[in-house]
């Protein structure tokens, strides 16, 4: 299964009557701890990456760590661990686009620093690009 969208994950949670944990990650130890607990509980999860964490750890490293967590679940636990990779508080179209192009399944666009009209225009731009790529926007 690997990476999924939050739309798919939330439908299952609503129907199953359970919540989904969302955790900000920025290094191997945090990803390991969170995913090992999720494997133990057989629980889907959302791994959130902020702009700062992405700059700190680099996009490629974080994605490879998440891929390793998915592979570990399949090999050691024998099941697919559903994971959403979510950009937390993206503030530009370029950042959201880079995350979408790099494999994130969900992005949040935060245009709160902009005028209302500019916020709407930015959000529309991100939504159009994301939806064309099967990515959910918060």
C-alpha distance (Angstrom), angle and dihedral (degrees) to the residues before:
residue distance angle dihedral
X1 . . .
X2 3.78 . .
X3 3.78 114.9 .
X4 3.79 119.2 19.8
X5 3.77 136.4 175.5
X6 3.77 122.2 -102.6
X7 3.82 89.5 -120.8
X8 3.79 90.9 63.8
X9 3.80 92.7 41.3
X10 3.82 95.1 47.5
X11 3.82 92.6 50.6
X12 3.80 89.6 57.5
X13 3.81 92.1 45.4
X14 3.81 93.0 49.3
X15 3.80 91.3 48.8
X16 3.81 92.3 43.9
X17 3.80 95.8 44.9
X18 3.80 97.5 -124.8
X19 3.80 138.8 118.9
X20 3.79 128.0 -121.7
X21 3.78 122.1 -135.2
X22 3.80 118.9 -130.4
X23 3.79 116.9 -161.0
X24 3.78 132.0 -176.7
X25 3.80 111.3 -129.2
X26 3.78 135.0 -170.5
X27 3.80 108.6 157.3
X28 3.78 145.8 30.7
X29 3.80 97.3 -96.4
X30 3.78 93.8 53.1
X31 3.81 92.4 47.1
X32 3.80 91.4 47.0
X33 3.79 94.1 49.0
X34 3.78 94.4 47.7
X35 3.78 96.3 44.1
X36 3.81 93.9 44.4
X37 3.80 89.3 54.4
X38 3.81 89.9 47.2
X39 3.80 90.3 50.4
X40 3.80 90.8 50.0
X41 3.80 91.3 50.7
X42 3.81 94.2 35.8
X43 3.79 86.7 -127.9
X44 3.80 128.2 153.3
X45 3.77 115.6 -128.3
X46 3.76 147.1 -169.5
X47 3.79 117.9 -129.7
X48 3.78 108.8 -158.8
X49 3.79 123.8 -159.1
X50 3.79 121.3 -165.6
X51 3.79 125.0 -151.6
X52 3.81 88.6 -106.9
X53 3.81 94.5 48.9
X54 3.78 90.4 48.9
X55 3.80 90.5 52.0
X56 3.80 91.3 46.0
X57 3.79 99.7 46.4
X58 3.82 99.8 23.0
X59 3.77 123.7 -120.6
X60 3.80 96.3 -104.1
X61 3.81 93.6 52.9
X62 3.80 93.5 49.2
X63 3.79 92.6 48.7
X64 3.82 92.0 48.5
X65 3.82 90.0 50.3
X66 3.79 90.4 51.3
X67 3.81 90.7 47.4
X68 3.82 88.0 51.9
X69 3.81 90.8 51.5
X70 3.81 90.7 52.0
X71 3.81 91.5 48.1
X72 3.80 91.0 47.2
X73 3.80 91.2 53.4
X74 3.79 91.1 50.2
X75 3.81 94.3 47.0
X76 3.79 103.0 37.6
X77 3.78 102.7 28.9
X78 3.78 98.9 29.3
X79 3.79 98.3 -130.9
X80 3.78 140.8 88.8
X81 3.80 113.1 -99.0
X82 3.83 108.3 -148.0
X83 3.81 110.0 -137.8
X84 3.78 131.8 178.1
X85 3.80 114.6 -157.4
X86 3.80 106.6 -151.6
X87 3.80 132.5 -173.0
X88 3.80 105.8 -135.4
X89 3.83 114.3 -145.1
X90 3.78 101.0 -15.3
X91 3.78 107.8 -171.0
X92 3.82 103.8 -168.4
X93 3.77 138.2 45.7
X94 3.80 89.4 -124.7
X95 3.81 92.7 56.4
X96 3.81 92.6 47.5
X97 3.81 91.6 46.1
X98 3.80 91.7 50.0
X99 3.80 91.3 51.3
X100 3.80 92.4 46.6
X101 3.79 91.5 48.4
X102 3.81 89.0 46.7
X103 3.81 96.3 56.7
X104 3.80 106.8 -88.8
X105 3.80 112.0 147.5
X106 3.80 95.9 -157.1
X107 3.81 136.7 28.7
X108 3.77 134.7 -172.8
X109 3.78 116.8 -147.1
X110 3.79 112.2 -155.3
X111 3.79 110.3 -168.2
X112 3.80 93.8 160.7
X113 3.82 91.9 122.2
X114 3.81 90.2 60.0
X115 3.77 133.1 76.1
X116 3.78 115.5 -88.3
X117 3.81 91.8 -104.5
X118 3.83 93.5 47.5
X119 3.81 90.4 46.5
X120 3.80 90.4 54.4
X121 3.81 92.4 47.4
X122 3.81 92.2 48.8
X123 3.79 92.7 46.3
X124 3.81 91.2 49.2
X125 3.82 90.8 50.7
X126 3.82 92.4 50.5
X127 3.81 93.4 44.4
X128 3.80 93.0 50.9
X129 3.80 92.8 49.4
X130 3.79 94.5 42.4
X131 3.78 95.8 47.6
X132 3.82 90.6 48.6
X133 3.82 85.4 58.8
X134 3.83 98.1 43.2
X135 3.81 93.2 -106.8
X136 3.80 124.9 139.0
X137 3.82 120.9 -128.0
X138 3.78 126.2 -149.0
